[in-house]
Amino acid sequence: MSFENVYNTVRTTIGDYFTDRNEMNDPYNPESGKEDDLDGAWGIIILGEDTKEELAHLALTKKVYSREFSLILSNRYVNSRGVPTSRVQKEIKLISDGKALATYLGKQFETCSLINSISFNSDNGIEFLFNDRYITTTFNFTITYQE
């Protein structure tokens, strides 16, 4: 399975799961786009990859890849009148959405022939964007697959 197929499968699955969120135009630099695009948004950041050869049946080897990704989620923190909304509820929603997605992806890919495993490693906590008008969190995960 190629990286392109794995990436497209994961991206489509995340998009299907987050029916109430839109995909960010530039998750590597969320503040580069329009502010309103970050309200209820998600994006995938592609990170590094490790490759190793594993012994397969009959002394053949196969390449196994472990690709790191980050998933960024964002919500508006300040309403259109500039008044902060319930900070605690917004923060809890971001973390809850990320954890729920982690569980969903784990179940979706249990029997997937494209992906050997997916594991969520950590999150970066809550961060602020656009002069504290938006909050974000980033979940870091690893996908293992083979070609």
Long-range contacts (C-beta under 8 A, 24 or more apart in sequence): 1-113, 1-114, 1-115, 1-145, 1-146, 1-147, 2-147, 3-49, 3-65, 3-67, 3-145, 5-114, 6-67, 6-114, 6-115, 6-143, 6-145, 7-44, 7-46, 9-112, 9-114, 9-115, 10-44, 10-69, 10-105, 10-115, 10-118, 10-143, 11-44, 13-105, 13-108, 14-42, 14-44, 14-71, 14-101, 14-105, 17-101, 17-104, 17-105, 18-42, 18-97, 18-101, 21-73, 21-97, 24-72, 24-74, 27-70, 27-72, 30-72, 30-74, 30-129, 30-134, 30-136, 31-129, 31-130, 35-130, 35-133, 35-134, 38-74, 38-75, 38-76, 38-129, 38-130, 38-134, 38-136, 39-74, 39-75, 39-76, 39-134, 40-74, 40-75, 40-76, 41-73, 41-74, 42-71, 42-72, 42-73, 42-74, 43-71, 43-72, 44-69, 44-70, 44-71, 44-72, 45-69, 45-70, 45-71, 45-72, 45-138, 47-140, 62-146, 62-147, 63-146, 63-147, 64-116, 64-144, 64-145, 64-146, 65-144, 65-145, 65-146, 65-147, 66-142, 66-143, 66-144, 67-142, 67-143, 67-144, 67-145, 68-140, 68-141, 68-142, 69-140, 69-141, 69-142, 69-143, 70-138, 70-139, 70-140, 70-141, 71-98, 71-101, 71-138, 71-139, 71-141, 72-136, 72-137, 72-138, 72-139, 73-97, 73-98, 73-136, 73-137, 73-138, 73-139, 74-129, 74-134, 74-135, 74-136, 75-134, 75-135, 75-136, 76-133, 76-134, 77-128, 77-132, 77-133, 77-134, 77-135, 78-132, 78-133, 78-134, 87-135, 90-135, 91-126, 91-135, 91-137, 94-126, 94-135, 94-136, 94-137, 95-123, 95-126, 95-137, 98-123, 98-137, 98-139, 101-139, 102-139, 102-141, 105-141, 114-145, 115-143, 115-144, 115-145, 116-144, 116-145, 116-146, 117-142, 117-143, 117-144, 118-142, 118-143, 118-144
